[in-house]
């Protein structure tokens, strides 16, 4: 099979790494890819959100399957574009329809979905600039901390946890005033749930589903979970406190009603559902849905997935997903993200990267990298590299990843050394 993988981050490098191992994969194209994916297939300078350009690439390279990594093309309707294409409608697209992707594309839509199908989540209200005064009044009557969420896509940075009512009101005004652009034109004000978070990944055809290895990621920039939210500073898999009893609750109370709701709503959904969860007094609640794999969790989850990922996608596309059995590596995996100085604020690009030779027990997934005109590997984003290692425990794996992180050099390099500190 000729495979087209859309995206350019660490998640896509991990997907390319896994897909390229499959005997079903004849050729792998990545659009646009990064310096890491270039060693696993052919990078193509095509924007995943330019559907016509993607279609031309699919035709010219005789692509047999499209795997969509990031959320934006899915929310913009790439699944629907190909399903309705006069000559390319037969090509499987791994990802949900535009309707299904609204579970990530709109926080308000997702909350209403959960409410309709009895899926446990925090209490909430939603507001726009048209009822701003009502929103301020609602916030003033809440007990802090108060959670504010930009309704639309905000690159993982649209969630604010405000310790005081005053700060919440200030941020609420800023969000509706354009702080996150159009993503914040509607704001969800949510009850704060106190607990510990974890992530569950489901592959589904909208009817049947398979649960992939569980992970936990760390979003804050500072050690001890301090500072600003980022796209993710690291992850571990499996998660020590997620046992069979808890997973039974997750499946019965959350996964099954979610899949049932997708069916009842009539969404076409042939891809991943990421369920961000929080454990509160022994019970799981949904924080958010994503319509794709998470990053950096993917870099910890896929190394533990022993199945042929492309065979799973093929089974999904042919309606045979129920026949598959997920197999997990018994070892732990720990992922550490190396980021550019200043991230998640302003940062510089183009810094030369060294120290990647001799990976040893570690996998290095590229995120924000490129080759410059001189052929040097340089930084090209806020999150630069994801280092994943195996171990008998996540602490053993983390020690290896931190050791490798220390060996890699670029100006302004920063990483958290305490991934998994709370487990």
Secondary structure, DSSP 8 states (H G I E B T S, - for coil): -EEEEEE-SHHHHHHHHHHTT-TT-SEEEEEE--TTGGGTSEEE---TT-HHHHHHHHHHTT-SEEEE-SHHHHHTTHHHHHHT-TTTTTSEEEEE-HHHHHHHH-HHHHHHHHHHTT--B--EEEEEGGGHHHHHHHHHTS-SSEEEEESS--TT--EEEESSHHHHHHHHHHHHTTTTGGGGSEEEEE----SEEEEEEEEESSSSEEE---BEEEEEEETTTEEEEEEEEEEEES-TT--HHHHHHHIIIIIHHHHHHHHHHT--EEEEEEEEEEEETTEEEEEEEESS--TTHHHHHGGGB-S-HHHHHHHHHTT-GGG----B-SSEEEEEEEE-TTTTS------B-B--S--TTEEEEESSEEE-TTS-EEE-SSEEEEEEEEESSHHHHHHHHHHHHHH-B-TT-B--S-TTTT-
